[in-house]
Amino acid sequence: MESGVGVMEGLEGLEPGVELATALAQVEADSLSPFDRVSVLAACQRQVAHYQAQAYEQIASLYAAFIFEDGDFELAWDGTASEIAAPLHLTRRAAEYELDLALEIHSRLPRIGELLRQGRIDLRRARVLARGTCHLDPETASELVTELAELAARSTPTQLEAVLRKRGLAHDPGAAQRRYEEAVKNRRVQLEGTVEGTAHLSALDLPPELAVKAMARICSLAEVARIPGDHRTLNELRADVYLDLLLKGGEGKKPGVIHLHVDLATLAELNQHPGELVGYGPVIADIARQIAAQQHQGEWRWTLDDATGSHPLTNGLVRRRPTSAQRRRVEALNPTCIHPGCRAPAIRADLDHRIEWAKGGPTRTDHLGPFCRHHHILRHQGQWSYRPIPNGDYLFQSRTGHQYTTSGRSP
């Protein structure tokens, strides 16, 4: 499939608003190349974000008008929620949620509203920014949003949420500890029915180290349960193991494994830097120390980083399959799948030879990259290609020729 500069290249330079709307209205979709279709899609998304910012601005303005008229915050809140619920066909709770978001992005943190209006972020990332800073005072939250504006513009909502969680933990460790303690008191199990007749059985607000260890045990037992002739998928096996453990106590001897990234100064209580629990994300320093303290009989692994703390030193051997040491180094460098937007843990990923081994590709840590199975298959189907760039990130190219810079390092 041919790629390159498309006929709609000019769309990228148009600011969302009347000019971009006019340009998009003149697009004839049937005449576009695959490359141009992706360009138009991105332009449409920027224009949609612009309109969404305007919509939330109207909600916030309506609330302000009601306060001016009524002089009563509670009355204005209820009035605005009911006013927007009708035309938007929302429940009261949903309308209140929309009102709350409107006030967050246009009153408390107007920078979020600006980014949305400019089409630099979409509504999902606006929600992540608002939710991820709600525990901070307005001045600190505003500074953080401004600082993360460029990152937010090029990140997925999940990636942005991970950064905000980590920054929130580091900003005020004491407050983070208190929020954690209050949240874990609300741990619970929920059972919900679905329209398909199945059920969701979920455990919420669990201590992260126990949840990750439980998930690792479920995955381990599911792998052991795979036998010839059993046509269940790995997801089905995990679900069945989950129920068996609850209903029968389960069988199996292999325990779950915890992978924790934490600096020595944090372990020594010399700082309060968050740790990184692979498969979950950042955890407060106190939890990281508790996890480490519990590993009396576990295997300890260490990694020597460069001066920035982001590039572990690597080496390699002339062989097809990576050694255990090489895999550990690759996982330390790239804790997640390196495909754009994916955060699947590298510990459960395939290690891809950038140049196929059969074609002379070496088995070195600087030549290997972790891909979840889904994205590994896409790569070998020829739909995506990638190469490393000097700063340690990767430049990916899709089948339509669009390029994206990404990294498998922790945010």
C-alpha positions in Angstrom: 0.0 0.0 0.0 1.5 3.3 -1.1 2.2 5.9 1.6 3.5 9.4 1.6 2.4 13.0 1.7 -1.4 13.0 1.1 -3.5 15.5 -0.8 -5.1 16.6 2.5 -1.8 17.6 4.0 -3.0 21.2 4.6 -5.6 19.9 7.2 -2.8 19.5 9.7 -2.0 23.2 9.7 -5.6 24.4 10.2 -6.8 25.3 13.7 -10.1 23.8 14.8 -13.0 26.1 14.1 -14.7 27.6 11.1 -11.8 27.2 8.7 -11.2 23.5 9.5 -15.0 22.8 9.5 -15.3 24.3 6.1 -12.3 22.3 4.8 -13.7 19.1 6.2 -17.2 19.8 4.7 -15.5 19.8 1.2 -13.8 16.4 1.6 -15.0 13.7 -0.7 -14.4 10.5 1.3 -14.7 8.2 -1.7 -11.8 9.8 -3.5 -9.3 9.6 -0.6 -6.2 7.4 -0.4 -5.8 5.3 2.8 -3.1 7.8 4.0 -5.5 10.8 3.5 -8.4 9.0 5.2 -6.2 8.8 8.4 -5.3 12.5 8.0 -9.0 13.4 7.7 -9.8 11.2 10.7 -7.3 13.1 12.8 -8.6 16.4 11.6 -12.2 15.4 12.4 -11.1 14.4 15.9 -9.6 17.9 16.5 -12.7 19.5 15.3 -14.9 17.3 17.5 -12.8 18.2 20.5 -13.2 21.9 19.6 -17.0 21.5 19.6 -16.9 19.5 22.8 -15.0 22.3 24.5 -17.7 24.7 23.3 -20.4 22.5 24.6 -18.8 22.2 28.1 -18.2 26.0 28.1 -22.0 26.4 27.5 -22.7 24.2 30.5 -20.3 26.1 32.7 -21.8 29.4 31.5 -25.3 28.2 32.2 -24.3 27.3 35.8 -22.7 30.8 36.2 -25.9 32.4 34.9 -28.1 30.5 37.3 -25.8 31.5 40.2 -26.1 35.1 39.2 -29.9 34.8 39.0 -30.5 32.7 42.0 -27.6 33.5 44.3 -27.7 29.9 45.5 -25.0 27.4 44.6 -27.0 24.3 45.3 -30.1 25.6 43.5 -27.9 26.6 40.5 -26.3 23.1 40.5 -29.6 21.3 40.5 -31.1 23.7 37.9 -28.2 23.3 35.5 -28.1 19.5 35.8 -31.8 19.2 35.1 -31.6 21.8 32.3 -28.9 19.9 30.4 -30.3 16.4 31.2 -33.4 16.9 29.1 -31.9 17.9 25.7 -29.0 15.5 26.1 -31.2 12.6 27.2 -29.1 12.1 30.4 -30.0 10.7 33.8 -29.6 13.1 36.7 -26.3 11.5 37.8 -24.9 11.6 34.3 -25.9 15.2 33.9 -24.2 16.1 37.2 -21.1 14.3 36.0 -21.1 16.4 32.9 -21.7 19.6 34.9 -18.8 18.7 37.3 -16.5 18.1 34.3 -17.5 21.4 32.7 -16.7 23.3 35.9 -13.4 21.5 36.2 -12.2 22.3 32.7 -13.6 25.8 32.3 -13.6 27.2 35.8 -11.2 25.4 38.1 -8.6 24.4 35.4 -9.3 26.4 32.3 -6.1 25.2 30.7 -7.8 21.9 30.1 -10.6 23.6 28.3 -8.1 25.5 26.2 -6.3 22.3 25.2 -9.6 20.7 24.3 -10.8 23.7 22.3 -7.5 23.7 20.4 -8.0 20.1 19.5 -4.7 19.1 21.2 -6.4 16.6 23.5 -9.7 14.8 23.2 -12.5 14.5 25.7 -11.1 11.3 27.2 -7.8 12.9 28.0 -9.6 16.0 29.4 -11.4 13.8 31.8 -8.1 12.1 32.8 -6.5 15.4 33.5 -9.4 16.7 35.5 -9.8 13.4 37.5 -6.0 13.0 38.0 -5.6 16.5 39.6 -8.8 16.7 41.6 -7.0 16.0 44.9 -4.6 19.0 44.3 -5.2 22.6 45.2 -6.2 24.7 42.1 -2.8 26.4 41.8 -0.8 23.2 41.9 -3.2 21.4 39.6 -3.0 24.3 37.1 0.8 24.2 37.1 0.8 20.4 36.6 -1.7 20.6 33.7 0.4 23.3 32.0 3.6 21.2 32.6 2.0 18.1 31.1 0.3 19.8 28.1 2.7 18.5 25.5 2.7 15.0 27.0 -1.1 15.0 27.1 -1.2 15.9 23.4 0.8 12.8 22.4 -0.3 10.2 25.0 -3.2 7.8 25.2 -5.6 8.3 28.2 -4.1 5.3 29.9 -0.5 6.6 29.5 -1.5 10.0 30.8 -3.3 8.5 33.7 -0.2 6.6 34.7 1.9 9.8 34.7 -0.7 11.7 36.8 -0.9 8.8 39.3 2.9 8.8 39.6 3.1 12.6 39.9 0.3 12.7 42.4 2.1 10.1 44.6 5.4 12.1 44.4 3.8 15.5 45.0 2.7 14.9 48.5 3.6 11.4 49.8 1.8 12.0 53.1 -1.5 12.9 51.4 -1.1 10.0 48.9 -0.7 7.7 51.9 -3.9 9.0 53.5 -5.8 8.7 50.2 -4.6 5.2 49.8 -5.6 4.2 53.4 -9.1 5.7 53.0 -9.6 4.1 49.6 -8.5 0.6 50.7 -11.0 0.8 53.5 -13.6 0.9 50.8 -12.4 -2.4 49.2 -15.3 -4.6 48.1 -16.6 -7.3 45.8 -19.3 -6.5 43.3 -21.6 -8.8 41.3 -23.3 -7.4 38.2 -25.5 -9.0 35.6 -25.1 -8.2 31.9 -27.5 -8.0 29.0 -25.9 -11.2 27.5 -26.9 -13.1 30.6 -23.4 -13.4 32.0 -22.0 -11.9 35.2 -19.2 -9.6 36.2 -17.6 -10.5 39.6 -15.2 -7.7 40.5 -13.0 -6.9 43.5 -12.4 -3.1 43.9 -10.0 -0.9 45.8 -7.7 -3.8 46.7 -4.1 -3.3 48.0 -2.2 -3.3 44.7 0.6 -5.7 45.8 -2.0 -8.4 46.7 -4.0 -7.8 43.5 -1.0 -8.1 41.3 0.2 -11.2 43.1 -3.3 -12.8 42.8 -3.4 -12.0 39.1 0.0 -13.5 38.6 -1.1 -16.7 40.3 -4.2 -16.9 38.2 -2.1 -16.5 35.0 0.4 -19.1 36.2 -2.3 -21.6 37.0 -4.1 -20.9 33.7 -0.9 -21.7 31.7 -0.5 -25.0 33.6 -4.1 -25.9 32.9 -3.5 -25.7 29.1 -3.6 -29.3 27.8 -3.9 -30.7 24.2 -7.5 -30.9 23.1 -8.7 -28.1 25.4 -10.0 -25.4 23.1 -10.5 -22.7 25.7 -8.6 -19.5 25.2 -6.2 -18.2 27.8 -8.7 -15.6 28.9 -11.3 -18.4 29.4 -8.8 -20.4 31.4 -8.0 -17.5 33.6 -11.7 -16.9 34.3 -12.2 -20.6 35.1 -9.1 -20.7 37.4 -10.4 -17.6 39.1 -13.8 -19.3 39.9 -12.1 -22.6 40.8 -9.9 -20.8 43.3 -12.9 -19.2 44.9 -15.2 -22.2 44.8 -12.8 -25.1 45.4 -9.6 -23.6 46.8 -7.7 -24.4 43.6 -4.7 -26.6 43.1 -1.2 -25.9 42.0 2.1 -25.1 43.7 3.5 -22.2 41.7 3.0 -18.9 43.5 2.3 -15.5 41.9 5.4 -13.4 41.2 5.8 -9.7 42.0 8.0 -7.5 39.8 8.8 -4.2 41.7 10.9 -1.3 40.4 12.1 0.9 43.3 15.2 2.9 43.9 17.5 2.1 46.8 17.1 5.5 48.4 13.4 4.9 48.7 14.0 1.4 50.3 16.3 3.1 52.7 13.6 5.7 53.6 15.9 8.5 52.3 13.2 9.7 49.9 9.5 9.1 49.1 9.8 8.4 45.4 7.0 6.1 44.1 7.8 2.5 43.1 6.6 0.8 40.0 4.6 -2.4 40.4 4.7 -4.1 37.0 1.3 -5.0 35.7 -0.3 -2.3 37.9 1.6 1.0 37.8 3.1 3.4 40.4 2.6 2.8 44.1 3.3 5.0 47.0 6.8 4.6 48.6 5.4 3.0 51.8 3.7 0.2 49.8 6.9 -0.3 47.8 8.9 -0.8 51.0 6.3 -3.2 52.4 6.4 -5.3 49.2 10.2 -5.4 49.3 10.2 -6.3 53.0 7.9 -9.3 52.3 10.3 -10.8 49.8 12.4 -12.8 52.3 12.7 -15.9 50.1 12.1 -14.4 46.7 14.6 -13.8 44.0 16.1 -10.3 43.9 17.2 -8.8 40.6 19.1 -5.5 40.2 19.7 -3.3 37.2 22.6 -0.9 36.6 21.2 2.2 34.9 22.9 5.1 33.1 23.1 8.5 34.7 19.5 9.4 33.8 18.1 6.3 35.4 16.2 5.4 32.2 18.6 3.3 30.1 19.8 0.0 31.6 23.1 -1.3 30.3 22.8 -4.3 28.0 24.8 -7.0 26.2 24.0 -10.0 24.0 24.9 -13.4 22.6 24.8 -14.9 19.1 21.8 -17.2 19.5 18.2 -17.1 18.5 16.4 -17.2 21.9 17.3 -14.6 24.4 18.8 -15.8 27.7 17.0 -15.1 31.0 19.4 -12.3 31.7 18.8 -10.7 28.4 15.0 -10.9 28.9 15.4 -9.3 32.3 17.4 -6.4 30.8 14.9 -5.9 28.0 12.0 -5.8 30.5 14.0 -3.3 32.7 14.4 -1.1 29.7 10.9 -1.5 28.3 8.5 -2.5 31.1 5.6 -2.5 28.6 4.8 -3.5 25.0 6.5 -0.9 22.8 3.6 -0.6 20.3 2.0 2.8 20.3 -0.5 3.2 23.2 -0.1 -0.3 24.6 0.7 -0.9 28.3 0.7 -4.7 28.3 3.4 -5.8 30.8 6.7 -6.9 29.1 7.0 -9.8 31.5 4.1 -11.5 29.5 5.2 -10.3 26.1 7.0 -11.8 23.2 10.6 -10.6 22.5 10.8 -9.5 18.8 13.9 -9.4 16.7 13.9 -6.1 14.9 15.5 -7.8 12.0 14.4 -11.5 11.8 17.0 -13.9 13.2 16.8 -16.0 10.1 17.8 -12.9 8.1 20.9 -12.2 10.2 19.3 -10.3 13.0 21.4 -10.6 16.2 20.0 -11.7 19.6 21.2 -8.6 21.5 19.2 -6.6 24.1 19.5 -3.5 21.9 18.0 -5.4 19.0 15.1 -6.9 20.9 11.7 -5.3 21.8 8.8 -6.6 23.8 5.5 -6.9 22.0 2.2 -8.3 23.4 1.0 -11.2 21.3 -1.6 -9.1 19.5 0.8 -6.4 18.4 3.5 -9.0 17.7 1.2 -10.7 15.2 0.4 -7.3 13.6 4.0 -6.5 13.2 4.8 -9.8 11.4 1.8 -9.5 9.2 3.6 -6.4 7.8 1.0 -3.9 9.0 3.5 -2.0 11.2 7.2 -1.4 11.1 9.5 0.2 13.6 13.0 1.3 14.3 14.8 2.8 17.4 15.8 6.4 17.5 18.8 7.9 19.4 16.9 9.0 22.5 15.8 5.4 23.2 12.3 5.7 21.9 10.9 3.9 18.8 9.6 5.3 15.5 6.6 3.2 14.3 5.0 3.4 10.9 1.5 2.1 10.2 0.3 0.5 7.0 -1.1 3.8 5.7 2.3 5.5 6.2 1.6 7.5 9.3 4.4 7.6 11.9 4.2 7.6 15.7 7.0 7.9 18.3 6.5 5.7 21.3 8.4 4.2 24.2 8.1 1.1 26.4 9.7 2.8 29.3 7.7 3.7 32.5 6.1 7.1 32.3 
